Amino acid sequence: MKADAGKRKIFDAVDLLTEDTSAQTTEVKVELRKHLSTLMQVESLLSYLTRVM
């Protein structure tokens, strides 16, 4: 899906930045993914509200 291409690039960048497999890095990767997911949900909601109004 082209709409998700930008989001995929963000997750790929996070993967590259956190390539180390140590436990601490894995925790950081999980936290980054949680925050990115939340940001994408907010972005989606704002996009919807902009179209509706």
C-alpha positions in Angstrom: 0.0 0.0 0.0 1.4 3.3 -1.1 -0.2 5.1 1.8 1.9 3.1 4.3 5.2 3.5 2.4 6.3 6.5 4.5 5.4 4.7 7.7 7.4 1.7 6.6 10.4 3.9 5.9 10.2 5.2 9.5 10.2 1.7 10.9 13.0 0.7 8.6 15.0 3.7 9.9 14.3 2.6 13.4 15.5 -0.9 12.6 18.8 0.5 11.2 19.4 2.8 14.1 18.8 0.0 16.6 20.5 -2.8 14.8 22.4 -3.9 17.9 20.8 -7.0 19.4 21.6 -6.2 23.1 18.6 -6.4 25.5 18.8 -2.7 26.2 18.7 -1.9 22.4 15.7 -4.2 22.0 13.8 -2.4 24.7 14.6 1.0 23.0 13.3 -0.4 19.7 10.1 -1.6 21.3 9.6 1.9 22.9 10.3 3.7 19.6 7.8 1.5 17.8 5.2 2.2 20.4 5.7 5.9 20.1 5.7 5.8 16.4 2.5 3.8 16.3 0.9 6.4 18.6 2.1 9.3 16.4 0.7 7.6 13.3 -2.6 7.1 15.0 -2.7 10.8 15.9 -1.7 11.8 12.4 -4.4 9.6 10.9 -7.0 11.1 13.2 -5.9 14.7 12.4 -6.1 13.9 8.7 -9.6 12.6 9.1 -10.7 15.6 11.1 -9.2 17.9 8.6 -11.2 16.3 5.8 -14.4 16.3 7.8 -14.3 19.9 8.8 
